[in-house]
Amino acid sequence: MRNKRIPSLLIAAFFILGVLVLGQHFTPSVPSQKIFPSSPTPSVSVSTPTQAVNNLSSARIIKVIDGDTLQVFVNGQKETIRLIGMDTPETVDPRKPIQCFGKEASDKAKEILTGKTIFLELDSTQGDKDKYNRLLRYVFLEDGTSFNKMMIAEGYAHEYTYAAPYKYQAEYKQAEVEARNNDLGLWSPSACSQTLVSLSPTKAVNTVPTAAVENGKYACDCSKLCSQIKTCDEAYYQLNNCGCTARDADSDGIPCESLCK
């Protein structure tokens, strides 16, 4: 009777051992502490001009010619850019003397843009190129800042409408009003000691050139439109003696071409 129990005990022992071994293989792994995973750290999205504005192309500055004209490398070739909606006093036109605050505007543009990558925006209302084969564009910095508007807002340029209203015209005009009212840059009473710059009947840099007083025939008034100027001589006087660059809309040296043909 005792001998018959031994095989039964052995079978039972082997069965229990087998259960234990198999249990180790099929025991589900204990989940880690990621049962309720923490929310992932959100990525920081840096807004760029390409994301903010349609139809932009990147360009690399080759040379800053002056405050409103640049030479860039874009789309595999070298191009000259004339900025839309702004005008700075002349510094490089051989037909004209260096105008009041021109050097300051040019130096500011060089400080900001030299060696930089910029973004260019086309405005279909202004066309692709001007008569000098320069690309007409808005310029944005890598952080999305409008360079055109910034130059106006800080008093290095004035708003300039060539022939037709443009996309950012209202913004640029308001930026100029604020710069004038705060006496910034070229609007400062001490900036242009020899030139009256007047684009508003309520705000003007406060000195009149001696020549204008002695002449007695014409007075500097850059707020005048060409339609309000009576003679070609007066148009040339406004352009060459007063620095009223708006008289020469296409920068060909001939002011108010409806008068001076």
C-alpha positions as CSV (number, residue, x, y, z in Angstrom):
1,M,0.0,0.0,0.0
2,R,2.9,2.3,0.9
3,N,4.6,1.6,-2.4
4,K,1.5,2.6,-4.4
5,R,1.5,6.1,-2.8
6,I,5.0,7.0,-3.8
7,P,4.2,7.3,-7.6
8,S,1.2,9.3,-6.8
9,L,3.2,11.7,-4.6
10,L,5.8,12.0,-7.3
11,I,3.2,12.8,-10.0
12,A,1.6,15.4,-7.7
13,A,5.0,17.0,-7.0
14,F,5.8,17.2,-10.7
15,F,2.4,18.7,-11.5
16,I,2.9,21.4,-8.9
17,L,6.4,22.2,-10.1
18,G,5.1,22.4,-13.7
19,V,2.4,24.8,-12.7
20,L,4.9,27.0,-10.9
21,V,7.3,27.1,-13.9
22,L,4.5,27.8,-16.4
23,G,3.2,30.5,-14.2
24,Q,6.4,32.4,-14.4
25,H,6.3,32.4,-18.2
26,F,2.7,33.7,-18.4
27,T,2.6,36.2,-15.6
28,P,1.8,39.5,-17.2
29,S,4.5,42.1,-16.8
30,V,3.8,44.8,-14.2
31,P,3.1,48.0,-16.0
32,S,5.4,50.9,-15.4
33,Q,4.4,54.2,-13.9
34,K,3.2,55.3,-17.3
35,I,-0.3,53.9,-16.8
36,F,-1.5,57.6,-16.9
37,P,1.2,59.2,-19.0
38,S,1.8,62.8,-18.3
39,S,0.8,65.3,-21.1
40,P,3.7,65.8,-23.5
41,T,5.5,69.1,-23.2
42,P,4.1,71.3,-26.0
43,S,6.5,72.4,-28.6
44,V,7.1,76.1,-29.0
45,S,6.1,77.3,-32.4
46,V,8.1,80.4,-33.5
47,S,6.1,82.5,-35.9
48,T,8.1,83.3,-39.0
49,P,7.2,85.6,-41.9
50,T,6.7,82.6,-44.1
51,Q,3.9,81.4,-41.8
52,A,2.4,84.8,-41.3
53,V,2.3,86.2,-44.8
54,N,1.5,84.5,-48.1
55,N,3.7,84.5,-51.2
56,L,7.0,85.3,-49.4
57,S,10.4,84.3,-50.7
58,S,13.6,84.4,-48.7
59,A,16.5,86.5,-49.9
60,R,20.0,87.1,-48.6
61,I,21.3,90.7,-48.3
62,I,24.3,91.4,-50.6
63,K,24.4,95.2,-50.1
64,V,22.3,97.9,-48.5
65,I,22.4,100.7,-51.1
66,D,20.4,103.2,-49.0
67,G,17.5,103.3,-46.7
68,D,14.9,102.1,-49.3
69,T,17.0,100.2,-51.8
70,L,18.7,96.9,-51.4
71,Q,20.7,94.4,-53.4
72,V,19.9,90.8,-52.6
73,F,20.4,87.2,-53.8
74,V,17.0,85.7,-54.4
75,N,15.8,82.7,-56.4
76,G,19.4,82.0,-57.6
77,Q,20.2,85.4,-58.9
78,K,21.2,88.9,-57.8
79,E,18.4,91.5,-57.8
80,T,17.9,95.1,-56.6
81,I,14.9,95.7,-54.4
82,R,13.0,99.0,-54.1
83,L,10.9,98.9,-51.0
84,I,7.2,99.6,-51.4
85,G,5.4,102.4,-49.4
86,M,8.3,104.2,-48.0
87,D,11.0,106.7,-49.1
88,T,14.1,107.8,-47.4
89,P,16.2,110.9,-48.1
90,E,18.7,110.5,-50.9
91,T,22.3,109.6,-50.4
92,V,23.5,108.0,-53.6
93,D,21.7,109.7,-56.5
94,P,24.4,111.5,-58.5
95,R,21.9,114.1,-59.6
96,K,21.0,115.2,-56.1
97,P,22.9,116.3,-53.0
98,I,22.8,114.2,-49.9
99,Q,19.5,115.1,-48.3
100,C,18.8,115.8,-44.7
101,F,18.8,112.6,-42.6
102,G,19.7,110.5,-45.6
103,K,22.9,109.2,-44.0
104,E,21.2,108.4,-40.8
105,A,18.5,106.4,-42.6
106,S,21.1,104.6,-44.7
107,D,23.2,103.7,-41.6
108,K,20.1,102.4,-39.8
109,A,19.2,100.1,-42.7
110,K,22.8,98.8,-42.9
111,E,22.8,98.2,-39.1
112,I,19.6,96.1,-39.3
113,L,20.0,94.3,-42.6
114,T,23.7,93.8,-43.5
115,G,24.4,90.1,-43.9
116,K,20.9,89.0,-42.9
117,T,18.3,86.8,-44.5
118,I,15.1,88.6,-45.2
119,F,11.7,87.8,-46.6
120,L,10.1,89.5,-49.6
121,E,6.4,90.1,-50.3
122,L,5.0,91.0,-53.7
123,D,2.1,93.4,-54.0
124,S,0.1,92.9,-57.2
125,T,-1.2,96.5,-57.0
126,Q,2.3,97.8,-57.5
127,G,3.6,95.5,-60.1
128,D,6.6,93.3,-60.1
129,K,9.3,95.8,-61.1
130,D,9.7,99.5,-61.6
131,K,11.1,101.3,-64.7
132,Y,14.6,100.7,-63.5
133,N,14.1,96.9,-63.4
134,R,14.1,96.9,-59.6
135,L,11.9,94.4,-57.8
136,L,9.1,96.2,-55.9
137,R,8.7,94.4,-52.5
138,Y,7.9,94.6,-48.8
139,V,10.7,93.4,-46.6
140,F,10.2,91.4,-43.4
141,L,12.9,90.4,-40.9
142,E,13.3,86.8,-39.7
143,D,11.2,87.5,-36.6
144,G,8.3,88.8,-38.7
145,T,9.0,92.5,-38.3
146,S,8.0,94.7,-41.2
147,F,11.2,96.6,-42.1
148,N,9.3,99.1,-44.3
149,K,6.9,100.0,-41.5
150,M,9.6,100.1,-38.8
151,M,11.7,102.6,-40.8
152,I,8.7,104.9,-41.0
153,A,7.6,104.4,-37.4
154,E,11.1,105.3,-36.1
155,G,11.4,108.4,-38.3
156,Y,14.0,107.2,-40.8
157,A,11.5,107.3,-43.8
158,H,8.2,108.8,-44.7
159,E,5.2,107.0,-46.2
160,Y,5.3,107.1,-50.0
161,T,2.5,106.2,-52.4
162,Y,3.7,106.0,-55.9
163,A,0.6,105.7,-58.2
164,A,-1.9,103.4,-56.6
165,P,-2.9,102.5,-53.0
166,Y,-1.0,99.5,-51.7
167,K,-1.7,96.8,-49.2
168,Y,-0.2,98.3,-46.1
169,Q,-0.9,102.0,-46.9
170,A,-3.1,102.7,-44.0
171,E,-0.6,101.2,-41.5
172,Y,2.3,103.1,-43.0
173,K,0.4,106.4,-43.0
174,Q,-0.5,105.9,-39.4
175,A,3.1,105.0,-38.5
176,E,4.3,108.3,-40.1
177,V,1.7,110.3,-38.2
178,E,2.9,108.9,-34.9
179,A,6.5,109.5,-35.8
180,R,5.8,113.1,-36.7
181,N,3.8,113.7,-33.6
182,N,6.6,112.3,-31.4
183,D,9.4,114.2,-33.3
184,L,11.2,111.1,-34.2
185,G,14.1,110.9,-36.6
186,L,13.8,113.2,-39.5
187,W,10.8,114.8,-37.9
188,S,12.8,116.1,-35.0
189,P,13.1,119.9,-35.0
190,S,16.9,119.6,-34.7
191,A,17.3,117.0,-37.5
192,C,17.0,119.2,-40.5
193,S,18.3,122.6,-39.7
194,Q,18.4,123.6,-43.3
195,T,15.2,122.0,-44.7
196,L,11.5,122.3,-44.0
197,V,9.9,118.9,-44.3
198,S,6.1,119.3,-44.3
199,L,3.7,116.5,-45.2
200,S,1.0,117.8,-42.9
201,P,-0.4,121.3,-42.4
202,T,-0.3,120.7,-38.6
203,K,3.2,119.3,-38.2
204,A,6.5,120.4,-39.8
205,V,10.1,120.6,-39.0
206,N,10.5,124.2,-38.1
207,T,13.0,126.0,-40.2
208,V,12.8,127.4,-43.8
209,P,16.0,127.5,-45.9
210,T,17.5,131.0,-46.2
211,A,17.3,130.7,-50.0
212,A,13.5,130.3,-49.8
213,V,13.2,133.5,-47.9
214,E,15.6,135.5,-50.1
215,N,14.0,134.1,-53.3
216,G,10.7,135.5,-52.3
217,K,9.0,133.6,-55.2
218,Y,8.7,130.1,-53.8
219,A,8.5,128.7,-50.3
220,C,9.2,125.1,-49.3
221,D,6.0,123.1,-48.7
222,C,6.3,119.4,-49.2
223,S,2.6,118.9,-48.5
224,K,1.8,120.4,-51.9
225,L,0.6,118.0,-54.6
226,C,1.9,118.4,-58.2
227,S,-1.6,119.5,-59.1
228,Q,-1.2,122.4,-56.7
229,I,2.1,123.6,-58.1
230,K,1.7,126.2,-60.9
231,T,5.0,126.0,-62.7
232,C,7.8,123.6,-63.6
233,D,10.3,126.0,-62.0
234,E,8.5,125.8,-58.7
235,A,8.4,122.0,-59.0
236,Y,12.2,121.9,-59.4
237,Y,12.6,124.3,-56.5
238,Q,10.5,122.0,-54.3
239,L,12.6,119.0,-55.3
240,N,16.1,120.4,-55.3
241,N,16.0,123.1,-52.7
242,C,13.4,121.7,-50.2
243,G,14.1,118.0,-50.4
244,C,10.5,117.2,-51.4
245,T,11.2,113.8,-53.0
246,A,7.6,113.1,-53.6
247,R,7.7,115.6,-56.4
248,D,9.8,113.1,-58.3
249,A,7.7,110.0,-58.0
250,D,9.7,107.8,-60.4
251,S,13.1,109.1,-59.2
252,D,14.2,110.1,-62.7
253,G,15.2,113.6,-61.7
254,I,12.2,115.3,-63.3
255,P,9.6,116.6,-60.9
256,C,5.9,116.8,-61.6
257,E,6.1,115.4,-65.1
258,S,2.7,116.8,-65.9
259,L,4.3,120.2,-65.7
260,C,7.9,119.4,-66.6
261,K,7.7,117.4,-69.8
